[in-house]
């Protein structure tokens, strides 16, 4: 599903802002164009303030110092408005003069800004959303691991039964052989369907987790001890999630390869189809795990960029 994620490079190459659009060019050649009204601070900033940007977060974020605005390429790719900063941390900046826009255009822009603000999430929204997404993502990975163990045991049992048929008369063995092949195919299709149903939830919760964690880091103040403590906890949870998915990825790759080997034997058309379907489902799991690994690295880059390198004791899980 996301094999191309390995080739994509979502780091920022260049930024340009017109009167209506924010345009970001990525290192892999893609260009992101989004309406400027999605970002009120950039909309009302002066030309000099808009030009005063810098790349942060290991290349995956953009920061405008004069207006205290931070955007990530991941959020831009999903079309997500930037997290709104708290009022106590916001910096003041001048509005454009009235002679720069007509009264009609001003009214349209203000309406769009108000509508955008109504749908923006606050810090509490991201904290709750992140906790829920983390729990569900962990549960999904655990479910995949449990179901993989079950289907592995079933296939091993079927293989053992097939081996015992070699001592039976040819006619009897052929009929029983066919029956076991059909049972194996059925079990593999059942497993594949379960995994296929989990993959959209896997991807959705990965996206929610990345959005939430990125927003929390954006909100956090490096000069606040409470915020630093919270970010340390968040970084540790990222390390824990990374370790969990890495172990699942290794076992999934090994299992996927064994399924491909079954297909390579060309024993029966039903088994060939079931093996192909199961290998694709497992490829989906692997691709989603790679998304988790990618987002975890990006958020940790963002953390290190904003807060500096975390204490060595916090990195032991790696």
N, C-alpha and C positions, 0 to 999 in steps of 0.2 A: 504493500500500500504506500509505503514511504521510502522505497529504496533510493529515490533521487535525493533524499535528505543528506546523504553522504557527500554528494557532489556540490550541493548548494553552499554558497558563502554569503550569509546574511549580514556581514559587517558593512558598516557605512563607508562609502567611497567619497560621496560629495552630497551637499545639501543646497537647494535653491528654493526661494520663496517668491511667488508672484503675488499679485493683489488678491488672487482667489484660491491658490493652491500651494500646498507644501509638497515639494518634489525631492525625493531621496533616492540617490543612485547607490546600488549595492556593489560589492566587490565582484559578485558573479555576473554582473552585467544587467541585472534587472533594475527597473525603475518603479518606484512607488509614488503615486500621485493621490493626495487626499485633500478634501475641501478644507480650506484654512479656517472656516467657521467652527470646525470641530475643536479648535485650540484657541480659545478666547485671548489668551495672553499673547500669542503670536499674531493674532488678528489685529489687536490694538497696539502692538509694538511699533516702534519707529523702524525705519530701514536700517539704521546703524545697529539697533538692538537685535534685529533679526540676523544680521550678518555676523554678530559676535557669538558664534556657536563653536563647540568643540566636541570631539568624539570621546565617549566614556565607555565603561563597562566592557573593556576588551575589544571594542569596535562595534558592539551591539547596541549602543545607546548614544543619544545626542543631548547635549546640555547647553542651554542658553543662560549664561551667567546673569545678564542684566535683568531678566524677567523671571528667573528661578524656574525654568521649565525644563523637564526631562522627558524624553520620548525614547521608546525602544523600537528596534526594527521589527521585532515579533509582533508588538501591538499594532504597528503601522500595517504590517502584512495582513492582519486580521481585521483592520479597519476599526480598531478600538480607540476611543478618545483617550488622551493622556490622563493618568490619575490626577485628581484635583488636590493641590496642596492645601494644608490647613491655613486658616487666615492668619494665625500668629507667625507663620513662617513665610508668608507671601511678601514679595517686594513690590513697592509701588512703581508704576511706570506711566508715562504720559500717553494720552489718547491721541489719535490723529486729529488734525485740525478739521473743522467742519467744512472748509473749502476743498478738502481732499475727496469727499464723497457727497453725493446728493442726499437730500432728505429721504428720498424714496429708498435708496440703497441702504442708508443707515437703519431705516425701519426694518428692512428685510434681514439685515445682519443681526440686529438686536433680537429679533424673533427667533432666528436660528440659534443664537447663543443661549437664550433662555431655554429653548427646547433641548439643546445639548446638555445643559447643566442639570436639567430635571432627570436625565438618564445616567448621569455620572455616578459612580460608586464612591463611597467614603471608605475610610480606613477600616472601620468595623465590618463593612461588607466584605472587604478583601480578607480580613482575618478569619471570619466565619467561613467564607467560601473556600479559603485555602485549607482550613482544618478538615472540612467535609470532603474536599477533593483528595486530600492526602489519605484519609481513611479509606475512601472508596477505591483509590488506586492501589493501595496496599492489599485490600480485600480481593481485588481483581487478580492481582499477581499471585496471591496465595491460592485462589480458586484454579487458576491456570496450572499452577504447580501440582495441586491435588488431582485434577482431572488427568494431567499428563502421567502421573504415577499410576492411576487406575487403568488407563488405556495401555500403558506399557505392560502392566501385569496381565491384562487380557490377551495382548498379542503374544506374550511369552507363553501363556497357557495354550493358546491355539497352536503355536509353533511346536510345543511339546507334544500335543496330540497328533499333529501331522507327522512328526518323527516316529511315533509309535505305529503308524499305519504301514510303515515299510515292511513289517513282518506279517501282514495280512495277505490273503489271496488278492490277486490283481483286481478282479471285479468288485469285490467288497471294498477294497482300499480306495478305488476310484470314486465310488458313491460317497463314502465317508469323507474323503478328501474334499470333494466338492462342497459338502455340507459345512465343513470347517472353514473353507474359503469364504463362503457366503456369510457365515457368522462373523468372521474377521472383518470383512468389508462393512457389514452393518455396524459393528462396534466403532470402526474408524469414521464412518459417516456421522454417527451420533456425536462422537468427540468433536469432529470438525464443525458441526452445527453449533455446539456449545461455544466453541472458540469464536466462531463468526459472529455470534450474538454479543460476545463480550468486547470485540474489537472497537466498535463505535464508542462504547462507554470508556474504554481504555484511552482512546484518543481525546475524547471530550474532557476527561478529568486531568489528563496531562496538560491540555491547553489552559484549563481553569487554574491548575496549580502554578503554571508558569506566570500567568497573568497576575495572580494573587501575590506570589512571592516577589515578582518584579515591582509591583505597586507598593508592597510593604517596605522594600528596600528604598524606594523612591521617597516615601514618607519619612523614614527614619532619620534622626538627627545624630550625626557622629559625635556631637558634643554632649549628648544626653546619655548618662550611664544606663538608664532604663532601656533606651533604644538600642544601645550597643549590646546589652545583655540579651535583648530580644533577637537581634540579628545573629548573635552567637548561637542561640537556640535554633534559629531557622537554618543556619548553615549546617549545624549538626544533623538536623532532620534531612537536609539534602544529601548529606553523606550517607546517612542510614538508608534512604530510598535508593541511592545509587548502588550501594552494596547489595541490596535485596534484588534489584532488577539485573545487576551484573551476574549474580549467581543463577537467576532464572534464565538469562540469555544463554549462558554457557550450556546449561542442561537442555534448553530448547533447541539450540543448534545441533547438539549431539543427537537428539531425538529426531529432528528433521532429516538429518543425514541418514539415519537408520530407516526412516520411512522411504526415502528416495531409493535406498538399496533394495527394499521390498519391491518397489515398482520395477526396478531394474531386472528382477527375476522373471518378469512377464509370465506369471503363473495363471492368471485368469483376467478377463476384461473387467469384471466387477472389482477385483482387487487393484487393478491398474488405476481405475477411475477413483476409487476410495483413497488410494495412496497419493494421487495427484492433488485431490481436494485437501487432504490432511497436510501435505507439504505446503500448500498455499496458505492455509490457515496458520501454520507455524511460522511461515515467512512474515505474515501480518503481525504476529506476536513479536518477532525479532525486530521488525521495523519500528513498532511502537516503543519498544524498549530503547531503541536507539534515539528516539525522540526524547524520552525521559533523560537519557544520558546527556544529550545535547543541551536541553534546557537547564539541567542542573549545572553544567559547566558554565553556561552563559550567566546564570544568576550568581554563581560564585565569583565569576570575573567581575560582575557588577558590584558585588559586596566588597571585594578586594580593592576595586577602584575607588569606592566611596569611603570605606572604613580602614583601608590598609590591610596588610596581611594579618590574618587571624592568628592567635597563639598556636604554637606547634602542638600543644596538648589537644586542641580541638580537631586536629587533622589525623589522629591516630586511626580513625575508622577507615581511612583511605589505605 
